[in-house]
């Protein structure tokens, strides 16, 4: 849960960097740098620590599908934050934990209790309170974070399926290489006049450092998320992602002077309250599980 908290702090920062880049860098170039930095950071680390790229055929195919979902999710979120306030875009995407509970139950047979399900349902209602004014104001871009939610829910389920079969660093390095191979040729060959968002424009003033930054922050964030899924079910971790919202709101105000309107603010508070409730409940449950074994010897001794 601590690892997922780190992800919740860093993920809105990556979205804020994407918003700072705005229209100066095409989406394909931004996505390419996001993964190229990941490769530069993780492939040498893999080799130095004796890891390798081997994976079974099924894991390789799942890694490829996961990479495609990752590329698509980043592209949709980058487009969304160009139009929407940062906090609104992140909040609308928070239909995702609700979807993850359903997918975790349906695809991975993860236990989902009624209290946790009820708290996520409350968070989902809060998300809808943010969608409504955003759609009225910005139109179709308000729907992009919903696409991100569906995409990233499937991405997290795929990560959960793979987390115990492959090391997080190896997985992220392999995904980075796959993404660079997929996006790089298109970026270099696509004429700017045909599809401006899929072409290369170089480094407009002030963008190089931001491109390196989004790659670094995104790489560390997803490493933390992948490690967290190795140690806890997605259904347990999903509600914690609601904690991204206060960080996104603070960044949006500090960098862009954005604040959600009254209805959206109420929805964000509802979402945060649901996530905090689940976080505290899971921590108490974890402590109870840790304390339980210590009671067993005493109980056995008393029985004897």
Buried (B, 14 or more C-beta within 10 A) or exposed (E): BEBBBBBBBBBBBBBBBBBBBEEBBBBBBBBBBBBBBBBBBBBEEBEEEEBEEEBEEEBBEBBBEBBBBBBBBBBBBBBBBBBBBBBBBBBBBBBBBBBBBBBBBEBBEBEBEEEBBEBBEBBBEBBEBBBBBBBEBBEEBBBBBBBBBBBBBBBBBBBBBBBEEBBBBBBBBBBBBBBBEBBBEBBEEBEEEEEBBBBBBEBEEEBEEBBBBBBBBBBBBBBBBBBBBBBBBBBBBBBBBBBBBBBBBBBBBEBBEBEBBEEBBBBBBBBBBBBBBBBEBBEEEEEEEEEEEEEEEEEEEEEE
